[in-house]
Amino acid sequence: MNFLRSSLFPYRYLILLLVLFFCYILWPGVEKALKVDNSLNIWFLEDDPALVEYKKYTERFGNDESIVLLIKESSGVLTSEYFQSFINLTDSLEAIPEVEGVLGPGNIQVPTNNLLGPGGRSLIKKDSEVKDVVQDLEEHTYIRDEFFTEDKKAARFVIVFKPLPDFDLHRDRLIKEVRNTVAAEFPEGNTFLGG
């Protein structure tokens, strides 16, 4: 051991420079290896039948990437203030160019029948009365179950993205943009995202 130490000691600075040089040369590979890539392309070969069918599916039906947003309020979300916020949030999220659409309380349609046949009207409008919305939710429980919790203390939105060929490259930026849009309308921190 002493022999090894005494023979390498005079070259310690050269060895340090070599180690630093190799660290510099290898860093791009290390950086790439540390980056998480969750795209399907890393799990399948390009000509894999499953990946080919998946790509056909997304071309035909759109992107399967979506975010589920939950807005909670301990006193309940069925208030005039929340109604307006739901409409504003839906409009703001749909203004993001990569968003295909938003499904949620801010734009859901209640089915109606009229002389021309079946139709629909908005569950929530700017001047909606709370009692009318509650009545609609009691009559149409599938809407309540999809977009509200049973105790009506939370509302759910689904944000669907457009099919982009390189969506994985934009995912982080889009999630951040959605978070910022939600925080602008609901700064209290009572929102939760998943997807």
Biotite code that builds the C-alpha atoms (Angstrom):
import biotite.structure as struc

atoms = struc.array([
    struc.Atom([0.000, 0.000, 0.000], chain_id="A", res_id=1, res_name="MET", atom_name="CA", element="C"),
    struc.Atom([2.828, 2.393, 0.834], chain_id="A", res_id=2, res_name="ASN", atom_name="CA", element="C"),
    struc.Atom([4.463, 1.544, -2.474], chain_id="A", res_id=3, res_name="PHE", atom_name="CA", element="C"),
    struc.Atom([1.279, 2.457, -4.369], chain_id="A", res_id=4, res_name="LEU", atom_name="CA", element="C"),
    struc.Atom([0.857, 5.667, -2.381], chain_id="A", res_id=5, res_name="ARG", atom_name="CA", element="C"),
    struc.Atom([4.483, 6.733, -2.824], chain_id="A", res_id=6, res_name="SER", atom_name="CA", element="C"),
    struc.Atom([4.478, 5.954, -6.558], chain_id="A", res_id=7, res_name="SER", atom_name="CA", element="C"),
    struc.Atom([1.197, 7.847, -7.258], chain_id="A", res_id=8, res_name="LEU", atom_name="CA", element="C"),
    struc.Atom([1.772, 10.808, -4.944], chain_id="A", res_id=9, res_name="PHE", atom_name="CA", element="C"),
    struc.Atom([4.023, 12.757, -7.354], chain_id="A", res_id=10, res_name="PRO", atom_name="CA", element="C"),
    struc.Atom([1.330, 12.446, -10.031], chain_id="A", res_id=11, res_name="TYR", atom_name="CA", element="C"),
    struc.Atom([-1.622, 13.440, -7.842], chain_id="A", res_id=12, res_name="ARG", atom_name="CA", element="C"),
    struc.Atom([-2.360, 16.677, -9.747], chain_id="A", res_id=13, res_name="TYR", atom_name="CA", element="C"),
    struc.Atom([-2.161, 14.927, -13.094], chain_id="A", res_id=14, res_name="LEU", atom_name="CA", element="C"),
    struc.Atom([-4.532, 12.220, -11.815], chain_id="A", res_id=15, res_name="ILE", atom_name="CA", element="C"),
    struc.Atom([-6.928, 14.872, -10.519], chain_id="A", res_id=16, res_name="LEU", atom_name="CA", element="C"),
    struc.Atom([-6.870, 16.630, -13.908], chain_id="A", res_id=17, res_name="LEU", atom_name="CA", element="C"),
    struc.Atom([-7.548, 13.312, -15.679], chain_id="A", res_id=18, res_name="LEU", atom_name="CA", element="C"),
    struc.Atom([-10.475, 12.550, -13.372], chain_id="A", res_id=19, res_name="VAL", atom_name="CA", element="C"),
    struc.Atom([-11.938, 16.022, -13.963], chain_id="A", res_id=20, res_name="LEU", atom_name="CA", element="C"),
    struc.Atom([-11.403, 15.673, -17.718], chain_id="A", res_id=21, res_name="PHE", atom_name="CA", element="C"),
    struc.Atom([-13.236, 12.326, -17.818], chain_id="A", res_id=22, res_name="PHE", atom_name="CA", element="C"),
    struc.Atom([-16.039, 13.743, -15.668], chain_id="A", res_id=23, res_name="CYS", atom_name="CA", element="C"),
    struc.Atom([-16.415, 16.573, -18.173], chain_id="A", res_id=24, res_name="TYR", atom_name="CA", element="C"),
    struc.Atom([-16.430, 14.163, -21.142], chain_id="A", res_id=25, res_name="ILE", atom_name="CA", element="C"),
    struc.Atom([-18.903, 11.736, -19.529], chain_id="A", res_id=26, res_name="LEU", atom_name="CA", element="C"),
    struc.Atom([-21.284, 14.341, -18.062], chain_id="A", res_id=27, res_name="TRP", atom_name="CA", element="C"),
    struc.Atom([-23.706, 14.518, -21.052], chain_id="A", res_id=28, res_name="PRO", atom_name="CA", element="C"),
    struc.Atom([-24.271, 10.766, -20.819], chain_id="A", res_id=29, res_name="GLY", atom_name="CA", element="C"),
    struc.Atom([-24.777, 10.924, -17.061], chain_id="A", res_id=30, res_name="VAL", atom_name="CA", element="C"),
    struc.Atom([-27.200, 13.831, -17.443], chain_id="A", res_id=31, res_name="GLU", atom_name="CA", element="C"),
    struc.Atom([-29.192, 11.912, -20.058], chain_id="A", res_id=32, res_name="LYS", atom_name="CA", element="C"),
    struc.Atom([-29.218, 8.776, -17.900], chain_id="A", res_id=33, res_name="ALA", atom_name="CA", element="C"),
    struc.Atom([-30.559, 10.714, -14.906], chain_id="A", res_id=34, res_name="LEU", atom_name="CA", element="C"),
    struc.Atom([-33.412, 12.322, -16.865], chain_id="A", res_id=35, res_name="LYS", atom_name="CA", element="C"),
    struc.Atom([-36.692, 10.418, -16.488], chain_id="A", res_id=36, res_name="VAL", atom_name="CA", element="C"),
    struc.Atom([-38.299, 9.562, -19.821], chain_id="A", res_id=37, res_name="ASP", atom_name="CA", element="C"),
    struc.Atom([-41.791, 8.189, -19.368], chain_id="A", res_id=38, res_name="ASN", atom_name="CA", element="C"),
    struc.Atom([-42.688, 8.003, -23.057], chain_id="A", res_id=39, res_name="SER", atom_name="CA", element="C"),
    struc.Atom([-43.882, 4.755, -24.559], chain_id="A", res_id=40, res_name="LEU", atom_name="CA", element="C"),
    struc.Atom([-41.088, 4.910, -27.121], chain_id="A", res_id=41, res_name="ASN", atom_name="CA", element="C"),
    struc.Atom([-38.497, 3.773, -24.572], chain_id="A", res_id=42, res_name="ILE", atom_name="CA", element="C"),
    struc.Atom([-40.510, 0.667, -23.675], chain_id="A", res_id=43, res_name="TRP", atom_name="CA", element="C"),
    struc.Atom([-41.325, -0.549, -27.189], chain_id="A", res_id=44, res_name="PHE", atom_name="CA", element="C"),
    struc.Atom([-39.503, -0.947, -30.468], chain_id="A", res_id=45, res_name="LEU", atom_name="CA", element="C"),
    struc.Atom([-40.724, 1.432, -33.192], chain_id="A", res_id=46, res_name="GLU", atom_name="CA", element="C"),
    struc.Atom([-42.296, -1.407, -35.186], chain_id="A", res_id=47, res_name="ASP", atom_name="CA", element="C"),
    struc.Atom([-43.872, -3.173, -32.192], chain_id="A", res_id=48, res_name="ASP", atom_name="CA", element="C"),
    struc.Atom([-47.525, -3.957, -33.083], chain_id="A", res_id=49, res_name="PRO", atom_name="CA", element="C"),
    struc.Atom([-48.755, -2.670, -29.711], chain_id="A", res_id=50, res_name="ALA", atom_name="CA", element="C"),
    struc.Atom([-47.045, 0.709, -30.193], chain_id="A", res_id=51, res_name="LEU", atom_name="CA", element="C"),
    struc.Atom([-48.242, 0.959, -33.798], chain_id="A", res_id=52, res_name="VAL", atom_name="CA", element="C"),
    struc.Atom([-51.850, 0.315, -32.694], chain_id="A", res_id=53, res_name="GLU", atom_name="CA", element="C"),
    struc.Atom([-51.510, 2.824, -29.854], chain_id="A", res_id=54, res_name="TYR", atom_name="CA", element="C"),
    struc.Atom([-50.290, 5.500, -32.278], chain_id="A", res_id=55, res_name="LYS", atom_name="CA", element="C"),
    struc.Atom([-53.236, 4.759, -34.588], chain_id="A", res_id=56, res_name="LYS", atom_name="CA", element="C"),
    struc.Atom([-55.570, 5.077, -31.605], chain_id="A", res_id=57, res_name="TYR", atom_name="CA", element="C"),
    struc.Atom([-54.187, 8.489, -30.599], chain_id="A", res_id=58, res_name="THR", atom_name="CA", element="C"),
    struc.Atom([-54.355, 9.722, -34.199], chain_id="A", res_id=59, res_name="GLU", atom_name="CA", element="C"),
    struc.Atom([-58.006, 8.733, -34.398], chain_id="A", res_id=60, res_name="ARG", atom_name="CA", element="C"),
    struc.Atom([-59.289, 9.538, -30.912], chain_id="A", res_id=61, res_name="PHE", atom_name="CA", element="C"),
    struc.Atom([-56.833, 12.126, -29.639], chain_id="A", res_id=62, res_name="GLY", atom_name="CA", element="C"),
    struc.Atom([-54.396, 12.230, -26.789], chain_id="A", res_id=63, res_name="ASN", atom_name="CA", element="C"),
    struc.Atom([-54.865, 9.941, -23.813], chain_id="A", res_id=64, res_name="ASP", atom_name="CA", element="C"),
    struc.Atom([-53.002, 12.433, -21.625], chain_id="A", res_id=65, res_name="GLU", atom_name="CA", element="C"),
    struc.Atom([-55.228, 14.260, -19.195], chain_id="A", res_id=66, res_name="SER", atom_name="CA", element="C"),
    struc.Atom([-55.166, 15.918, -15.794], chain_id="A", res_id=67, res_name="ILE", atom_name="CA", element="C"),
    struc.Atom([-57.821, 15.467, -13.149], chain_id="A", res_id=68, res_name="VAL", atom_name="CA", element="C"),
    struc.Atom([-58.310, 18.565, -11.021], chain_id="A", res_id=69, res_name="LEU", atom_name="CA", element="C"),
    struc.Atom([-60.088, 18.488, -7.669], chain_id="A", res_id=70, res_name="LEU", atom_name="CA", element="C"),
    struc.Atom([-61.217, 21.664, -5.937], chain_id="A", res_id=71, res_name="ILE", atom_name="CA", element="C"),
    struc.Atom([-62.191, 21.220, -2.290], chain_id="A", res_id=72, res_name="LYS", atom_name="CA", element="C"),
    struc.Atom([-63.936, 23.544, 0.114], chain_id="A", res_id=73, res_name="GLU", atom_name="CA", element="C"),
    struc.Atom([-64.964, 22.449, 3.606], chain_id="A", res_id=74, res_name="SER", atom_name="CA", element="C"),
    struc.Atom([-68.087, 24.626, 3.500], chain_id="A", res_id=75, res_name="SER", atom_name="CA", element="C"),
    struc.Atom([-69.076, 23.358, 0.043], chain_id="A", res_id=76, res_name="GLY", atom_name="CA", element="C"),
    struc.Atom([-68.475, 24.397, -3.561], chain_id="A", res_id=77, res_name="VAL", atom_name="CA", element="C"),
    struc.Atom([-72.063, 25.146, -4.508], chain_id="A", res_id=78, res_name="LEU", atom_name="CA", element="C"),
    struc.Atom([-71.939, 28.921, -4.123], chain_id="A", res_id=79, res_name="THR", atom_name="CA", element="C"),
    struc.Atom([-72.321, 31.792, -6.576], chain_id="A", res_id=80, res_name="SER", atom_name="CA", element="C"),
    struc.Atom([-68.646, 32.698, -6.123], chain_id="A", res_id=81, res_name="GLU", atom_name="CA", element="C"),
    struc.Atom([-67.535, 29.168, -6.988], chain_id="A", res_id=82, res_name="TYR", atom_name="CA", element="C"),
    struc.Atom([-69.905, 29.048, -9.963], chain_id="A", res_id=83, res_name="PHE", atom_name="CA", element="C"),
    struc.Atom([-68.238, 32.115, -11.465], chain_id="A", res_id=84, res_name="GLN", atom_name="CA", element="C"),
    struc.Atom([-64.780, 30.733, -10.656], chain_id="A", res_id=85, res_name="SER", atom_name="CA", element="C"),
    struc.Atom([-65.656, 27.419, -12.345], chain_id="A", res_id=86, res_name="PHE", atom_name="CA", element="C"),
    struc.Atom([-66.674, 29.248, -15.519], chain_id="A", res_id=87, res_name="ILE", atom_name="CA", element="C"),
    struc.Atom([-63.570, 31.475, -15.431], chain_id="A", res_id=88, res_name="ASN", atom_name="CA", element="C"),
    struc.Atom([-61.273, 28.506, -14.817], chain_id="A", res_id=89, res_name="LEU", atom_name="CA", element="C"),
    struc.Atom([-62.795, 26.498, -17.659], chain_id="A", res_id=90, res_name="THR", atom_name="CA", element="C"),
    struc.Atom([-62.386, 29.415, -20.074], chain_id="A", res_id=91, res_name="ASP", atom_name="CA", element="C"),
    struc.Atom([-58.776, 30.006, -18.946], chain_id="A", res_id=92, res_name="SER", atom_name="CA", element="C"),
    struc.Atom([-57.800, 26.353, -19.252], chain_id="A", res_id=93, res_name="LEU", atom_name="CA", element="C"),
    struc.Atom([-59.415, 26.018, -22.684], chain_id="A", res_id=94, res_name="GLU", atom_name="CA", element="C"),
    struc.Atom([-57.409, 29.081, -23.803], chain_id="A", res_id=95, res_name="ALA", atom_name="CA", element="C"),
    struc.Atom([-54.172, 27.085, -23.433], chain_id="A", res_id=96, res_name="ILE", atom_name="CA", element="C"),
    struc.Atom([-53.337, 26.140, -27.042], chain_id="A", res_id=97, res_name="PRO", atom_name="CA", element="C"),
    struc.Atom([-52.446, 22.506, -26.246], chain_id="A", res_id=98, res_name="GLU", atom_name="CA", element="C"),
    struc.Atom([-55.691, 21.844, -24.321], chain_id="A", res_id=99, res_name="VAL", atom_name="CA", element="C"),
    struc.Atom([-58.299, 19.982, -26.364], chain_id="A", res_id=100, res_name="GLU", atom_name="CA", element="C"),
    struc.Atom([-61.050, 20.629, -23.853], chain_id="A", res_id=101, res_name="GLY", atom_name="CA", element="C"),
    struc.Atom([-62.134, 20.746, -20.235], chain_id="A", res_id=102, res_name="VAL", atom_name="CA", element="C"),
    struc.Atom([-64.916, 18.646, -18.776], chain_id="A", res_id=103, res_name="LEU", atom_name="CA", element="C"),
    struc.Atom([-66.250, 20.010, -15.535], chain_id="A", res_id=104, res_name="GLY", atom_name="CA", element="C"),
    struc.Atom([-68.837, 22.039, -13.679], chain_id="A", res_id=105, res_name="PRO", atom_name="CA", element="C"),
    struc.Atom([-67.947, 25.167, -15.645], chain_id="A", res_id=106, res_name="GLY", atom_name="CA", element="C"),
    struc.Atom([-69.287, 23.820, -18.926], chain_id="A", res_id=107, res_name="ASN", atom_name="CA", element="C"),
    struc.Atom([-71.269, 20.614, -18.331], chain_id="A", res_id=108, res_name="ILE", atom_name="CA", element="C"),
    struc.Atom([-74.636, 20.428, -20.062], chain_id="A", res_id=109, res_name="GLN", atom_name="CA", element="C"),
    struc.Atom([-77.850, 19.242, -18.421], chain_id="A", res_id=110, res_name="VAL", atom_name="CA", element="C"),
    struc.Atom([-80.052, 17.322, -20.886], chain_id="A", res_id=111, res_name="PRO", atom_name="CA", element="C"),
    struc.Atom([-83.370, 18.936, -21.805], chain_id="A", res_id=112, res_name="THR", atom_name="CA", element="C"),
    struc.Atom([-86.291, 18.179, -24.083], chain_id="A", res_id=113, res_name="ASN", atom_name="CA", element="C"),
    struc.Atom([-87.997, 20.818, -26.168], chain_id="A", res_id=114, res_name="ASN", atom_name="CA", element="C"),
    struc.Atom([-90.185, 20.977, -29.251], chain_id="A", res_id=115, res_name="LEU", atom_name="CA", element="C"),
    struc.Atom([-87.238, 20.331, -31.543], chain_id="A", res_id=116, res_name="LEU", atom_name="CA", element="C"),
    struc.Atom([-86.109, 17.246, -29.616], chain_id="A", res_id=117, res_name="GLY", atom_name="CA", element="C"),
    struc.Atom([-83.372, 16.598, -27.089], chain_id="A", res_id=118, res_name="PRO", atom_name="CA", element="C"),
    struc.Atom([-81.037, 19.426, -26.204], chain_id="A", res_id=119, res_name="GLY", atom_name="CA", element="C"),
    struc.Atom([-78.995, 20.762, -23.351], chain_id="A", res_id=120, res_name="GLY", atom_name="CA", element="C"),
    struc.Atom([-78.396, 23.777, -21.180], chain_id="A", res_id=121, res_name="ARG", atom_name="CA", element="C"),
    struc.Atom([-75.491, 24.719, -18.957], chain_id="A", res_id=122, res_name="SER", atom_name="CA", element="C"),
    struc.Atom([-75.602, 23.394, -15.415], chain_id="A", res_id=123, res_name="LEU", atom_name="CA", element="C"),
    struc.Atom([-73.916, 26.563, -14.177], chain_id="A", res_id=124, res_name="ILE", atom_name="CA", element="C"),
    struc.Atom([-74.305, 30.024, -15.671], chain_id="A", res_id=125, res_name="LYS", atom_name="CA", element="C"),
    struc.Atom([-73.142, 33.395, -14.388], chain_id="A", res_id=126, res_name="LYS", atom_name="CA", element="C"),
    struc.Atom([-76.510, 34.067, -12.773], chain_id="A", res_id=127, res_name="ASP", atom_name="CA", element="C"),
    struc.Atom([-77.334, 30.518, -11.609], chain_id="A", res_id=128, res_name="SER", atom_name="CA", element="C"),
    struc.Atom([-79.181, 30.129, -8.341], chain_id="A", res_id=129, res_name="GLU", atom_name="CA", element="C"),
    struc.Atom([-77.672, 27.613, -5.928], chain_id="A", res_id=130, res_name="VAL", atom_name="CA", element="C"),
    struc.Atom([-81.028, 25.924, -5.347], chain_id="A", res_id=131, res_name="LYS", atom_name="CA", element="C"),
    struc.Atom([-81.488, 25.371, -9.101], chain_id="A", res_id=132, res_name="ASP", atom_name="CA", element="C"),
    struc.Atom([-78.059, 23.782, -9.442], chain_id="A", res_id=133, res_name="VAL", atom_name="CA", element="C"),
    struc.Atom([-78.697, 21.552, -6.414], chain_id="A", res_id=134, res_name="VAL", atom_name="CA", element="C"),
    struc.Atom([-82.035, 20.496, -7.928], chain_id="A", res_id=135, res_name="GLN", atom_name="CA", element="C"),
    struc.Atom([-80.368, 19.667, -11.263], chain_id="A", res_id=136, res_name="ASP", atom_name="CA", element="C"),
    struc.Atom([-77.728, 17.592, -9.472], chain_id="A", res_id=137, res_name="LEU", atom_name="CA", element="C"),
    struc.Atom([-80.413, 15.681, -7.553], chain_id="A", res_id=138, res_name="GLU", atom_name="CA", element="C"),
    struc.Atom([-82.314, 14.975, -10.775], chain_id="A", res_id=139, res_name="GLU", atom_name="CA", element="C"),
    struc.Atom([-79.199, 14.026, -12.729], chain_id="A", res_id=140, res_name="HIS", atom_name="CA", element="C"),
    struc.Atom([-77.132, 12.037, -10.252], chain_id="A", res_id=141, res_name="THR", atom_name="CA", element="C"),
    struc.Atom([-74.709, 10.848, -12.945], chain_id="A", res_id=142, res_name="TYR", atom_name="CA", element="C"),
    struc.Atom([-73.589, 14.476, -13.395], chain_id="A", res_id=143, res_name="ILE", atom_name="CA", element="C"),
    struc.Atom([-73.233, 14.890, -9.637], chain_id="A", res_id=144, res_name="ARG", atom_name="CA", element="C"),
    struc.Atom([-71.304, 11.626, -9.322], chain_id="A", res_id=145, res_name="ASP", atom_name="CA", element="C"),
    struc.Atom([-68.955, 12.545, -12.171], chain_id="A", res_id=146, res_name="GLU", atom_name="CA", element="C"),
    struc.Atom([-68.188, 16.161, -11.266], chain_id="A", res_id=147, res_name="PHE", atom_name="CA", element="C"),
    struc.Atom([-68.989, 16.581, -7.560], chain_id="A", res_id=148, res_name="PHE", atom_name="CA", element="C"),
    struc.Atom([-68.560, 14.584, -4.403], chain_id="A", res_id=149, res_name="THR", atom_name="CA", element="C"),
    struc.Atom([-71.761, 13.398, -2.768], chain_id="A", res_id=150, res_name="GLU", atom_name="CA", element="C"),
    struc.Atom([-71.418, 15.939, 0.049], chain_id="A", res_id=151, res_name="ASP", atom_name="CA", element="C"),
    struc.Atom([-70.836, 18.672, -2.595], chain_id="A", res_id=152, res_name="LYS", atom_name="CA", element="C"),
    struc.Atom([-67.649, 19.854, -0.884], chain_id="A", res_id=153, res_name="LYS", atom_name="CA", element="C"),
    struc.Atom([-65.445, 19.143, -3.907], chain_id="A", res_id=154, res_name="ALA", atom_name="CA", element="C"),
    struc.Atom([-65.686, 19.566, -7.677], chain_id="A", res_id=155, res_name="ALA", atom_name="CA", element="C"),
    struc.Atom([-63.833, 17.601, -10.347], chain_id="A", res_id=156, res_name="ARG", atom_name="CA", element="C"),
    struc.Atom([-62.502, 18.760, -13.712], chain_id="A", res_id=157, res_name="PHE", atom_name="CA", element="C"),
    struc.Atom([-60.834, 16.697, -16.433], chain_id="A", res_id=158, res_name="VAL", atom_name="CA", element="C"),
    struc.Atom([-58.376, 18.587, -18.640], chain_id="A", res_id=159, res_name="ILE", atom_name="CA", element="C"),
    struc.Atom([-57.718, 16.771, -21.932], chain_id="A", res_id=160, res_name="VAL", atom_name="CA", element="C"),
    struc.Atom([-54.711, 17.636, -24.085], chain_id="A", res_id=161, res_name="PHE", atom_name="CA", element="C"),
    struc.Atom([-54.491, 17.703, -27.868], chain_id="A", res_id=162, res_name="LYS", atom_name="CA", element="C"),
    struc.Atom([-52.556, 14.908, -29.554], chain_id="A", res_id=163, res_name="PRO", atom_name="CA", element="C"),
    struc.Atom([-49.034, 16.225, -30.017], chain_id="A", res_id=164, res_name="LEU", atom_name="CA", element="C"),
    struc.Atom([-46.380, 14.045, -31.676], chain_id="A", res_id=165, res_name="PRO", atom_name="CA", element="C"),
    struc.Atom([-43.803, 15.111, -29.089], chain_id="A", res_id=166, res_name="ASP", atom_name="CA", element="C"),
    struc.Atom([-46.088, 15.459, -26.067], chain_id="A", res_id=167, res_name="PHE", atom_name="CA", element="C"),
    struc.Atom([-43.504, 13.977, -23.705], chain_id="A", res_id=168, res_name="ASP", atom_name="CA", element="C"),
    struc.Atom([-41.223, 16.943, -24.378], chain_id="A", res_id=169, res_name="LEU", atom_name="CA", element="C"),
    struc.Atom([-43.974, 19.402, -23.385], chain_id="A", res_id=170, res_name="HIS", atom_name="CA", element="C"),
    struc.Atom([-45.566, 17.546, -20.446], chain_id="A", res_id=171, res_name="ARG", atom_name="CA", element="C"),
    struc.Atom([-43.701, 19.362, -17.648], chain_id="A", res_id=172, res_name="ASP", atom_name="CA", element="C"),
    struc.Atom([-44.316, 22.792, -19.179], chain_id="A", res_id=173, res_name="ARG", atom_name="CA", element="C"),
    struc.Atom([-48.031, 22.059, -19.698], chain_id="A", res_id=174, res_name="LEU", atom_name="CA", element="C"),
    struc.Atom([-48.511, 20.763, -16.161], chain_id="A", res_id=175, res_name="ILE", atom_name="CA", element="C"),
    struc.Atom([-46.835, 23.913, -14.846], chain_id="A", res_id=176, res_name="LYS", atom_name="CA", element="C"),
    struc.Atom([-49.055, 26.090, -17.052], chain_id="A", res_id=177, res_name="GLU", atom_name="CA", element="C"),
    struc.Atom([-52.178, 24.288, -15.819], chain_id="A", res_id=178, res_name="VAL", atom_name="CA", element="C"),
    struc.Atom([-51.025, 24.685, -12.188], chain_id="A", res_id=179, res_name="ARG", atom_name="CA", element="C"),
    struc.Atom([-50.430, 28.412, -12.693], chain_id="A", res_id=180, res_name="ASN", atom_name="CA", element="C"),
    struc.Atom([-53.828, 28.863, -14.370], chain_id="A", res_id=181, res_name="THR", atom_name="CA", element="C"),
    struc.Atom([-55.578, 27.057, -11.524], chain_id="A", res_id=182, res_name="VAL", atom_name="CA", element="C"),
    struc.Atom([-53.633, 29.006, -8.879], chain_id="A", res_id=183, res_name="ALA", atom_name="CA", element="C"),
    struc.Atom([-54.631, 32.301, -10.520], chain_id="A", res_id=184, res_name="ALA", atom_name="CA", element="C"),
    struc.Atom([-58.317, 31.481, -9.974], chain_id="A", res_id=185, res_name="GLU", atom_name="CA", element="C"),
    struc.Atom([-57.965, 29.504, -6.708], chain_id="A", res_id=186, res_name="PHE", atom_name="CA", element="C"),
    struc.Atom([-54.976, 30.917, -4.780], chain_id="A", res_id=187, res_name="PRO", atom_name="CA", element="C"),
    struc.Atom([-56.097, 29.424, -1.444], chain_id="A", res_id=188, res_name="GLU", atom_name="CA", element="C"),
    struc.Atom([-54.321, 26.108, -2.116], chain_id="A", res_id=189, res_name="GLY", atom_name="CA", element="C"),
    struc.Atom([-57.477, 23.983, -2.013], chain_id="A", res_id=190, res_name="ASN", atom_name="CA", element="C"),
    struc.Atom([-56.761, 22.421, -5.419], chain_id="A", res_id=191, res_name="THR", atom_name="CA", element="C"),
    struc.Atom([-55.230, 19.053, -6.213], chain_id="A", res_id=192, res_name="PHE", atom_name="CA", element="C"),
    struc.Atom([-53.964, 17.730, -9.554], chain_id="A", res_id=193, res_name="LEU", atom_name="CA", element="C"),
    struc.Atom([-53.471, 14.164, -10.715], chain_id="A", res_id=194, res_name="GLY", atom_name="CA", element="C"),
    struc.Atom([-53.381, 12.254, -13.932], chain_id="A", res_id=195, res_name="GLY", atom_name="CA", element="C"),
])
